[in-house]
Amino acid sequence: MSPSCPISTRRVDANMVRMISFQVALFTLLFLITQQSFFAWVILFDFFMRALRLSNFSLFQIIGKFVLKGWGVAPKLCDESPKRFALYLGLVTSLIIVVFYFAGFILFATVVAVILLICALLETVFDFCIGCKLYYAIQIGKGLLGNDRNIQ
């Protein structure tokens, strides 16, 4: 299955995804430098709002719209499904960071934050989405296994 083949009928703006990834990377870096939980909470809240499709409450989405509109950047549409899968991975990752940070496992939370930072930077700088690659690998695996949704 080619990454360019349509997976769903919904499309998202890849430029907006990269703008949001930049902000995730920035806030993750701020968390790593300051070790202030505020930055982790902002990231978690933003992922949560976007996962619930409440983008009007996503600070990163609002800022991204403002910047892209101000710069006059035309939308670059791509399939939503892989990006949504990556969004859920980001949500889980940011939840792990917050939970482990407050449980006192600062080192583990820091390691997970570094992983989130690397993934966000890969998306921002190179338009390379780790979550999307995992999504495509899962789709290929499902295809090789006869597309059975109830794999046991």
C-alpha positions, 0 to 999 in steps of 0.5 A: 500500500502506497503512502499516497493512496487515499485511506479515508475520504477526510483530508487535512492540511499538511502545512497545519500539521507541520505548524502544530508539530513545531509548537509541540516541539517548542513546548516539549523543549520548554518542558525539558529545559525548565521541567515545569509541568505547565508545558506538559499540561498544555501539550496534553490539553492540546492533543486532547482537544484535537483528538476530540475534534474540538480544534476551536479549543486547540491553542496550537490550531488557533495559532497555526491558522493565524500564522498560515493565513498571515503568511498566505500559505495555501493548504496542502491536503493529505489523508487524515487517517494516518495523521489522526493515528499519529495524533492519538500516539501523541496524545498517549505519549503526552499523557504518559509524560504527565502521569509519570512526571507527577508520579515522581518518575522524572527520568522516564517522563524526560525520556518519553518527552525526548522521544516526543520532541524527536517525532515532532521535529521530524514532522516539522523539519522533514515532513516525516511522520513516525506515526504515519509510517506506523499506520501504513505498516499496520495497514500493510500487515492487515492486508497481508493477513487477509484484512481481518479486523479481528486479528487474534 
